Structure formats: structure tokens, C-alpha cells
Amino acid sequence: MAYPAAQLNNSLPVVLICDNIRDPGNLGTILRSAAGAGCEKVLLAKGCVDPWEPKVLRAGMGAHFRVPIVANLDWESVPSHLPAGARVWVADNKDPGSQIETGFTSGSASGSGAVPRNVRAPVKSQPEAHPSESEDGEGAAGARVPELAAQCYYENWVQTPVAVVIGGETHGLSPDALHLAASTGGRRLVIPVVPGVDSLNSAIAAAVVLFEGKRQLLRRHKQEDERQKFPVVG
């Protein structure tokens, strides 16, 4: 598909990864925000709603024709669609002060997807049960879920190339998304909300994180341009 020259000329080295975005309106709005922010591309992992479903198209308001979309990806193939050396961050609502180092925990990890309730770790099946009968069907027992350090979304995190994962509101971030972030040295990006508010809508969270990333990139480019114009003489 050919994309408008203006869109290509203003694209940023930011890739958006959607994880378990199942609401058509949310996905369409996320795609619209990705196009508006100038994302390089959008990757949809398996479990996301079909981006060409009519409700997604309506909510996208033409975004499908302004940003490349790669859908129905296995998590094993996601890295092949990322630029070399890309660091992957995950949007979350976890308290940034609760973790200061990256480690691993067994079982369920606290925190949430781009917004929601819990990261779903694989559930241990009973000996007599078939794996498909487990609560969320994600397989083997005792899987280790990465526990990533967290920081606020407005702190410096854009080191190009970069990718951001937005999780769905019902199922949250998948263990695969957390493993990918951990393997690239990424962290959780937290959008602080007032006490008593559970989380933001996934589409709103995506917009906040993407446009903050754009702001940081543009600020960095401006600083680099100024250094070239006025080099420091030693």
C-alpha cells in the first residue's frame, strides 16, 4: 500500500505494538492516534480484533491508509518486524516507586496492561485436567513472568529506535509482551492517576504515551540541531 508523502516524511522511529486490544472502537482510536503521532508502523499481536473490521475502520477515520499495519502476529515473529536494537517499553498503571530493578517472579505479576487489571500469567492446570481446560489456556505451570522496573511516562525514555506495547483493558499485558520488553532492556511506562481511579482507557493511554514520545523526540532533535549550529569550543 502506498502512503501519503507527508505522512512518510513526518514519521518517527516509534513502533506501536497492540496486545489483546479486542474492542473495535479502542483499536480504531489507537490507530488514529498512531497515525497522528507519526508512528513508523503498528504491529497487532494475535488476539487483537481484525483491524479491517467495519467498526475499527469507522473509529480509525482513515488511519488505516496513513500508517502501516501488520496484523495477526505471533509473539515469536514480532522482533523481526522491529528495527535492530529497538528497546520495547510497556504502558502500565503500576506505581513507579514499587519496583526499581528488573527481576523475575513466578506466577501472577502485579500491575496491568496498557491500562487494566492484571498481567495474566500461565495458570497451573490440575493433573487430571487437559491444558485447554486451564482458566486462561496459556499452558505450562510455573512460568516465570518478568517483573519490570517502572517509571513515569514523562521521564526520558525515548532512545531510538523504540517500541511501545499497549495492552487491552480486559486481559491486560500478556507474559509474552513482558518477556519481549525484558529481553530488550525496556521498562513499564506509568501514567499516574489519582487514588481511587483504576486506570485509563487503552486508547487514551496510547495517545498519552505516543504524543509524549513524540515530544521527547522533537526536543532531542532540536537540542542536536542547536549543538550543530553552536558547537562548544574546547
Secondary structure as the mmCIF struct_conf table of DSSP 4:
data_model
#
loop_
_struct_conf.conf_type_id
_struct_conf.id
_struct_conf.beg_label_comp_id
_struct_conf.beg_label_asym_id
_struct_conf.beg_label_seq_id
_struct_conf.end_label_comp_id
_struct_conf.end_label_asym_id
_struct_conf.end_label_seq_id
HELX_RH_AL_P HELX_RH_AL_P1 ALA A 5 ASN A 9
TURN_TY1_P TURN_TY1_P1 ASN A 10 ASN A 10
BEND BEND1 PRO A 13 PRO A 13
STRN STRN1 VAL A 14 ASP A 19
BEND BEND2 ASN A 20 ASN A 20
HELX_RH_AL_P HELX_RH_AL_P2 PRO A 24 ALA A 37
TURN_TY1_P TURN_TY1_P2 GLY A 38 GLY A 38
BEND BEND3 GLU A 40 GLU A 40
STRN STRN2 LYS A 41 ALA A 45
TURN_TY1_P TURN_TY1_P3 LYS A 46 GLY A 47
BEND BEND4 CYS A 48 CYS A 48
HELX_LH_PP_P HELX_LH_PP_P1 VAL A 49 ASP A 50
TURN_TY1_P TURN_TY1_P4 PRO A 51 TRP A 52
BEND BEND5 GLU A 53 GLU A 53
HELX_RH_AL_P HELX_RH_AL_P3 PRO A 54 GLY A 60
TURN_TY1_P TURN_TY1_P5 MET A 61 GLY A 62
HELX_RH_3T_P HELX_RH_3T_P1 ALA A 63 PHE A 65
TURN_TY1_P TURN_TY1_P6 ARG A 66 ARG A 66
BEND BEND6 VAL A 67 VAL A 67
STRN STRN3 ILE A 69 LEU A 73
TURN_TY1_P TURN_TY1_P7 TRP A 75 SER A 77
HELX_RH_3T_P HELX_RH_3T_P2 VAL A 78 HIS A 81
BEND BEND7 LEU A 82 LEU A 82
HELX_LH_PP_P HELX_LH_PP_P2 PRO A 83 PRO A 83
TURN_TY1_P TURN_TY1_P8 ALA A 84 GLY A 85
STRN STRN4 ARG A 87 ASP A 92
BEND BEND8 LYS A 94 LYS A 94
TURN_TY1_P TURN_TY1_P9 PRO A 96 GLY A 97
BEND BEND9 SER A 98 SER A 98
BEND BEND10 GLU A 101 GLU A 101
STRN STRN5 GLY A 103 SER A 106
BEND BEND11 GLY A 107 GLY A 107
HELX_LH_PP_P HELX_LH_PP_P3 SER A 108 SER A 108
STRN STRN6 ALA A 109 ALA A 109
BEND BEND12 SER A 110 GLY A 111
BEND BEND13 GLY A 113 ARG A 117
STRN STRN7 VAL A 119 VAL A 119
HELX_LH_PP_P HELX_LH_PP_P4 ALA A 121 GLN A 126
TURN_TY1_P TURN_TY1_P10 PRO A 127 GLU A 128
BEND BEND14 ALA A 129 ALA A 129
HELX_RH_3T_P HELX_RH_3T_P3 PRO A 131 GLU A 133
BEND BEND15 SER A 134 ASP A 136
TURN_TY1_P TURN_TY1_P11 ALA A 141 GLY A 142
HELX_LH_PP_P HELX_LH_PP_P5 ALA A 143 ALA A 143
STRN STRN8 ARG A 144 GLU A 147
STRN STRN9 ALA A 150 CYS A 152
TURN_TY1_P TURN_TY1_P12 TYR A 153 TYR A 154
BEND BEND16 GLU A 155 ASN A 156
BEND BEND17 THR A 160 PRO A 161
STRN STRN10 VAL A 162 GLY A 167
STRN STRN11 GLY A 168 GLY A 168
TURN_TY1_P TURN_TY1_P13 GLU A 169 HIS A 171
STRN STRN12 GLY A 172 GLY A 172
HELX_RH_AL_P HELX_RH_AL_P4 PRO A 175 THR A 184
TURN_TY1_P TURN_TY1_P14 GLY A 185 GLY A 185
STRN STRN13 ARG A 188 VAL A 190
TURN_TY1_P TURN_TY1_P15 PRO A 195 GLY A 196
HELX_RH_AL_P HELX_RH_AL_P5 SER A 202 LYS A 229
BEND BEND18 PHE A 230 PHE A 230
HELX_LH_PP_P HELX_LH_PP_P6 PRO A 231 VAL A 233
#
